[in-house]
């Protein structure tokens, strides 16, 4: 046993027995019943077993408690006497109860520690899975546009005399689009670095919901000026605990996915509703929907299959994986489903205690 653990066991055991003895002395002024005093020591044994390591402190405390009750609080006082009628049963009963209590308490504490360790291992495994999925998505979603940029740039440099102005403009435009897409991916990755290293949580503050929504939509409209959005927020002024920059990134990712992958030019519905203990963000399009075989794995780094659209490199994998990481860090939930026409993405953010208390 380590020295620190041994020292803690001795201090807790000694302190618990001294405190229980002082309480028993005070209690003995009001009652001469040694059985009632014994209850105090049984309680002390349980607490000692709870706050020490191993079985020994609880067993030692139970033995010392039995002798204290006999020696200090049982007539003849300051003498050990286990032969008086009725006392042996009382003391044996106390010893058995104390020993069982100590053993069970220590056993339950060890089981609790094992469960906590198992839960930590599961959380670490989930983090590793998410990290692997994120790296896989990054390798796919960043490599493909980079290859396109390099290929088109090399073509312009090598064949600029043979290319028409229309062809040059098309290639430059494609390079610009790919570069902007890469910039967006870098912004996503930088957003994740705001989450504390080694922990799945973020530092939140109370932010006005309407301002966060309007800022995210403003940034996306600047990037996609031709996109159409119908935005609705609750009339009630809401302050929601969040990291505003991260939540803006989630909103931008989901709205951008709806624009690129819905397969329609119909306006995207983006609305927020307040529920009992959370606010729910909805992004709904009226396009082709999501293949059912992908609904259950969309947030695990699985990108859009190649050749499924004209801009197939713009996979949803990395963006949705980052969205899930951010929302999970906010202790919220995120999901997707198909509607009668189109698809809907949604995520929740819990309201603070003060907001829930104002119902």
C-alpha positions as CSV (number, residue, x, y, z in Angstrom):
1,X,0.0,0.0,0.0
2,X,1.3,3.5,-0.9
3,X,2.4,5.7,2.0
4,X,-0.2,8.4,1.2
5,X,-3.0,5.8,1.2
6,X,-1.8,4.3,4.5
7,X,-1.5,7.7,6.1
8,X,-5.0,8.6,4.9
9,X,-6.4,5.3,6.3
10,X,-4.8,5.9,9.7
11,X,-6.0,9.5,9.9
12,X,-9.6,8.7,8.8
13,X,-9.8,5.6,11.1
14,X,-8.4,7.4,14.1
15,X,-10.4,10.6,13.5
16,X,-13.6,8.6,13.0
17,X,-13.1,6.6,16.2
18,X,-12.2,9.7,18.3
19,X,-15.3,11.6,17.0
20,X,-17.6,8.6,17.6
21,X,-16.2,8.3,21.2
22,X,-16.8,12.0,21.9
23,X,-20.3,11.7,20.6
24,X,-20.9,8.5,22.6
25,X,-19.7,10.3,25.8
26,X,-22.1,13.2,25.1
27,X,-24.9,10.7,24.4
28,X,-24.2,8.7,27.6
29,X,-25.2,11.7,29.7
30,X,-28.8,11.3,28.4
31,X,-28.9,7.5,28.2
32,X,-27.2,4.6,30.0
33,X,-28.1,2.1,27.3
34,X,-24.9,0.7,25.9
35,X,-26.8,-0.7,22.9
36,X,-27.7,2.9,21.8
37,X,-24.0,3.9,22.2
38,X,-23.0,0.9,20.0
39,X,-25.1,2.3,17.1
40,X,-22.8,5.3,17.1
41,X,-19.8,3.1,16.6
42,X,-21.5,1.0,13.9
43,X,-22.2,4.3,12.0
44,X,-18.6,5.3,12.5
45,X,-17.4,2.0,11.1
46,X,-19.6,2.4,8.0
47,X,-18.2,5.9,7.4
48,X,-14.6,4.8,8.0
49,X,-15.1,2.0,5.5
50,X,-16.6,4.4,3.0
51,X,-13.7,6.9,3.1
52,X,-10.7,4.6,3.4
53,X,-9.1,2.1,1.0
54,X,-9.3,-1.6,1.5
55,X,-11.0,-3.9,4.1
56,X,-8.5,-3.5,7.0
57,X,-9.6,0.0,8.3
58,X,-13.2,-1.0,8.6
59,X,-12.4,-4.3,10.3
60,X,-10.0,-2.7,12.7
61,X,-12.5,0.1,13.5
62,X,-15.2,-2.5,14.2
63,X,-13.0,-4.4,16.7
64,X,-11.9,-1.2,18.4
65,X,-15.5,-0.1,18.6
66,X,-16.6,-3.3,20.4
67,X,-13.8,-2.9,23.0
68,X,-14.6,0.8,23.5
69,X,-18.3,0.1,24.2
70,X,-17.4,-2.6,26.7
71,X,-14.5,-0.8,28.3
72,X,-15.8,2.8,28.5
73,X,-19.6,2.6,28.4
74,X,-20.5,-0.7,30.1
75,X,-20.5,-1.4,33.8
76,X,-18.1,-2.0,35.4
77,X,-16.6,1.0,33.7
78,X,-12.9,1.1,32.6
79,X,-12.8,-2.7,32.8
80,X,-13.3,-5.3,30.1
81,X,-16.1,-7.7,31.1
82,X,-17.8,-9.9,28.5
83,X,-19.4,-12.3,31.1
84,X,-22.2,-10.2,32.3
85,X,-25.6,-11.7,31.4
86,X,-26.8,-10.5,28.0
87,X,-23.7,-8.6,27.1
88,X,-21.9,-11.3,25.1
89,X,-24.8,-11.4,22.7
90,X,-24.9,-7.6,22.4
91,X,-21.1,-7.3,21.7
92,X,-21.0,-10.3,19.3
93,X,-23.9,-8.8,17.4
94,X,-22.2,-5.4,17.2
95,X,-19.0,-7.0,16.0
96,X,-20.8,-9.0,13.3
97,X,-22.9,-6.0,12.2
98,X,-19.9,-3.8,12.1
99,X,-17.8,-6.3,10.2
100,X,-20.6,-7.0,7.6
101,X,-21.2,-3.2,7.2
102,X,-17.5,-2.6,6.7
103,X,-17.1,-5.4,4.2
104,X,-20.3,-4.5,2.2
105,X,-19.4,-0.8,2.1
106,X,-15.9,-1.5,0.9
107,X,-17.2,-4.0,-1.7
108,X,-19.8,-1.5,-3.0
109,X,-17.2,1.2,-3.2
110,X,-14.9,-1.0,-5.2
111,X,-17.7,-1.9,-7.6
112,X,-18.5,1.8,-8.0
113,X,-14.9,2.5,-8.9
114,X,-14.9,-0.4,-11.4
115,X,-18.0,1.0,-13.0
116,X,-16.5,4.5,-13.2
117,X,-13.3,3.1,-14.8
118,X,-15.4,1.1,-17.3
119,X,-17.4,4.2,-18.1
120,X,-14.1,6.2,-18.7
121,X,-12.8,3.5,-20.9
122,X,-16.0,3.5,-23.0
123,X,-15.8,7.3,-23.3
124,X,-12.2,7.1,-24.4
125,X,-13.1,4.4,-26.9
126,X,-15.8,6.7,-28.3
127,X,-13.4,9.6,-28.5
128,X,-10.9,7.4,-30.4
129,X,-13.6,6.3,-32.8
130,X,-14.7,9.9,-33.4
131,X,-11.0,10.9,-33.9
132,X,-10.4,8.1,-36.4
133,X,-13.6,9.0,-38.3
134,X,-12.6,12.7,-38.3
135,X,-9.2,11.9,-39.7
136,X,-10.7,9.7,-42.3
137,X,-13.1,12.4,-43.3
138,X,-10.3,15.0,-43.4
139,X,-8.1,12.8,-45.6
140,X,-10.9,12.5,-48.1
141,X,-12.5,15.9,-48.1
142,X,-9.2,17.8,-48.2
143,X,-7.2,15.7,-50.6
144,X,-9.7,15.7,-53.4
145,X,-10.1,19.5,-53.9
146,X,-6.3,19.9,-53.4
147,X,-5.8,17.5,-56.3
148,X,-8.2,19.5,-58.4
149,X,-6.5,22.8,-57.6
150,X,-3.1,21.4,-58.5
151,X,-4.3,19.8,-61.7
152,X,-6.1,22.9,-63.0
153,X,-3.2,25.2,-62.0
154,X,-0.7,22.9,-63.8
155,X,-3.0,22.9,-66.9
156,X,-3.2,26.7,-67.0
157,X,0.6,27.0,-66.6
158,X,1.4,24.3,-69.2
159,X,-1.3,25.1,-71.9
160,X,-2.1,28.8,-71.3
161,X,-1.4,29.6,-75.0
162,X,-3.8,26.9,-76.3
163,X,-6.6,27.6,-73.7
164,X,-9.4,30.0,-74.6
165,X,-10.4,32.8,-72.2
166,X,-13.6,30.9,-71.4
167,X,-11.7,27.8,-70.4
168,X,-9.2,29.9,-68.4
169,X,-12.1,31.6,-66.6
170,X,-13.8,28.3,-65.9
171,X,-10.6,26.8,-64.4
172,X,-9.8,29.9,-62.3
173,X,-13.4,29.9,-61.0
174,X,-13.1,26.2,-60.1
175,X,-9.8,26.8,-58.3
176,X,-11.4,29.7,-56.4
177,X,-14.4,27.5,-55.4
178,X,-12.1,24.6,-54.3
179,X,-9.9,27.1,-52.3
180,X,-12.9,28.5,-50.5
181,X,-14.1,25.0,-49.7
182,X,-10.7,24.2,-48.2
183,X,-10.9,27.4,-46.2
184,X,-14.2,26.3,-44.8
185,X,-12.8,22.9,-43.8
186,X,-9.9,24.7,-42.0
187,X,-12.4,26.8,-40.2
188,X,-14.2,23.7,-39.1
189,X,-11.0,22.1,-37.8
190,X,-10.0,25.3,-36.0
191,X,-13.5,25.3,-34.4
192,X,-12.8,21.9,-32.9
193,X,-9.6,23.2,-31.3
194,X,-11.7,25.5,-29.1
195,X,-12.9,22.4,-27.3
196,X,-10.7,21.6,-24.3
197,X,-7.9,19.2,-25.1
198,X,-8.6,15.8,-23.5
199,X,-12.1,16.7,-22.5
200,X,-15.4,16.6,-24.3
201,X,-16.7,19.9,-23.0
202,X,-16.6,23.6,-23.8
203,X,-16.6,26.8,-21.9
204,X,-20.0,28.3,-22.3
205,X,-21.6,31.6,-21.6
206,X,-25.1,33.0,-21.8
207,X,-25.6,34.2,-25.4
208,X,-28.6,35.8,-27.1
209,X,-30.1,33.2,-29.4
210,X,-31.4,35.6,-32.0
211,X,-27.9,37.2,-32.4
212,X,-26.1,33.9,-32.8
213,X,-28.6,32.7,-35.5
214,X,-28.5,36.0,-37.4
215,X,-24.7,36.1,-37.4
216,X,-24.5,32.5,-38.7
217,X,-27.0,33.3,-41.5
218,X,-25.2,36.5,-42.4
219,X,-21.8,34.7,-42.7
220,X,-23.4,32.0,-44.9
221,X,-25.2,34.5,-47.1
222,X,-21.9,36.3,-47.7
223,X,-20.4,33.0,-48.8
224,X,-23.5,31.8,-50.8
225,X,-25.3,34.9,-51.9
226,X,-27.7,33.0,-54.2
227,X,-28.9,30.6,-51.4
228,X,-32.4,31.1,-50.1
229,X,-33.3,30.7,-46.4
230,X,-36.5,31.2,-44.4
231,X,-35.5,31.9,-40.8
232,X,-37.7,31.9,-37.7
233,X,-36.8,32.3,-34.1
234,X,-39.0,32.4,-31.0
235,X,-40.4,35.9,-30.2
236,X,-39.3,35.4,-26.6
237,X,-35.8,36.8,-25.9
238,X,-33.7,33.8,-25.0
239,X,-30.3,33.6,-23.5
240,X,-28.7,30.1,-24.1
241,X,-25.5,28.7,-22.6
242,X,-23.2,28.0,-25.5
243,X,-19.9,28.8,-27.2
244,X,-21.3,31.2,-29.8
245,X,-18.5,30.7,-32.4
246,X,-18.9,26.9,-32.3
247,X,-22.7,26.9,-32.6
248,X,-22.4,29.4,-35.5
249,X,-20.1,26.9,-37.2
250,X,-22.7,24.1,-36.6
251,X,-25.4,26.2,-38.1
252,X,-23.3,27.2,-41.1
253,X,-22.3,23.5,-41.7
254,X,-25.9,22.2,-41.7
255,X,-27.3,25.0,-43.8
256,X,-24.4,24.7,-46.3
257,X,-25.0,20.9,-46.5
258,X,-28.7,21.6,-47.2
259,X,-27.8,23.9,-50.1
260,X,-25.2,21.6,-51.7
261,X,-26.9,18.2,-51.2
262,X,-30.6,18.7,-51.2
263,X,-30.7,18.8,-55.1
264,X,-33.2,21.6,-55.2
265,X,-33.3,25.4,-55.3
266,X,-36.3,25.6,-53.0
267,X,-35.7,27.8,-49.9
268,X,-34.2,26.1,-46.9
269,X,-36.4,26.4,-43.7
270,X,-34.3,27.2,-40.6
271,X,-36.3,27.7,-37.4
272,X,-35.7,27.4,-33.7
273,X,-38.2,26.4,-31.1
274,X,-38.1,26.4,-27.3
275,X,-39.0,23.3,-25.4
276,X,-39.3,22.6,-21.7
277,X,-35.6,22.3,-21.0
278,X,-33.9,23.0,-24.3
279,X,-34.0,24.9,-27.6
280,X,-34.2,22.9,-30.8
281,X,-32.7,24.0,-34.1
282,X,-34.3,22.7,-37.3
283,X,-32.8,22.9,-40.8
284,X,-35.2,21.4,-43.4
285,X,-34.9,21.2,-47.1
286,X,-37.4,20.1,-49.8
287,X,-35.1,18.1,-52.0
288,X,-34.2,14.5,-52.6
289,X,-33.8,13.4,-49.0
290,X,-31.2,11.1,-47.5
291,X,-30.6,7.5,-48.4
292,X,-32.0,5.4,-45.6
293,X,-28.8,3.3,-45.4
294,X,-26.8,6.5,-44.5
295,X,-29.1,8.0,-41.8
296,X,-27.6,6.0,-39.0
297,X,-24.0,6.8,-39.9
298,X,-24.0,10.3,-41.2
299,X,-22.3,11.8,-38.1
300,X,-19.5,9.2,-38.0
301,X,-17.3,10.6,-40.7
302,X,-18.8,8.8,-43.6
303,X,-18.8,11.2,-46.6
304,X,-21.0,11.4,-49.6
305,X,-20.2,8.7,-52.1
306,X,-18.2,9.7,-55.2
307,X,-20.1,10.7,-58.3
308,X,-23.4,11.1,-56.4
309,X,-23.4,14.8,-57.3
310,X,-21.6,17.2,-59.5
311,X,-19.5,18.4,-56.6
312,X,-19.0,15.0,-54.9
313,X,-15.8,16.1,-53.2
314,X,-17.9,18.3,-51.0
315,X,-18.7,15.3,-48.7
316,X,-20.9,15.8,-45.6
317,X,-18.6,13.6,-43.5
318,X,-16.1,16.0,-41.9
319,X,-18.7,18.8,-41.4
320,X,-21.2,16.5,-39.7
321,X,-18.6,14.8,-37.6
322,X,-17.5,18.2,-36.3
323,X,-21.1,19.2,-35.7
324,X,-21.6,16.1,-33.6
325,X,-18.4,16.8,-31.6
326,X,-19.5,20.3,-30.9
327,X,-23.0,19.5,-29.9
328,X,-21.9,16.6,-27.7
329,X,-19.5,18.9,-26.0
330,X,-22.5,21.2,-25.2
331,X,-24.3,18.2,-23.7
332,X,-26.9,18.4,-26.5
333,X,-28.0,16.0,-29.2
334,X,-28.0,16.0,-33.0
335,X,-29.8,13.9,-35.6
336,X,-31.3,13.8,-39.1
337,X,-34.5,12.3,-40.6
338,X,-36.3,12.2,-43.9
339,X,-39.6,14.1,-44.3
340,X,-42.4,13.5,-46.8
341,X,-40.4,15.8,-49.0
342,X,-36.8,16.4,-48.4
343,X,-34.7,15.9,-45.2
344,X,-34.4,17.6,-41.8
345,X,-31.4,18.0,-39.6
346,X,-31.9,19.1,-36.0
347,X,-29.9,19.6,-32.8
348,X,-30.7,20.6,-29.2
349,X,-28.9,22.8,-26.7
350,X,-29.9,22.5,-23.0
351,X,-31.2,25.7,-21.3
352,X,-29.5,26.8,-18.1
353,X,-31.1,26.1,-14.7
354,X,-32.2,29.7,-14.4
355,X,-34.2,29.4,-17.6
356,X,-35.9,26.2,-16.6
357,X,-36.9,27.7,-13.2
358,X,-38.7,30.6,-14.9
359,X,-41.5,28.4,-16.4
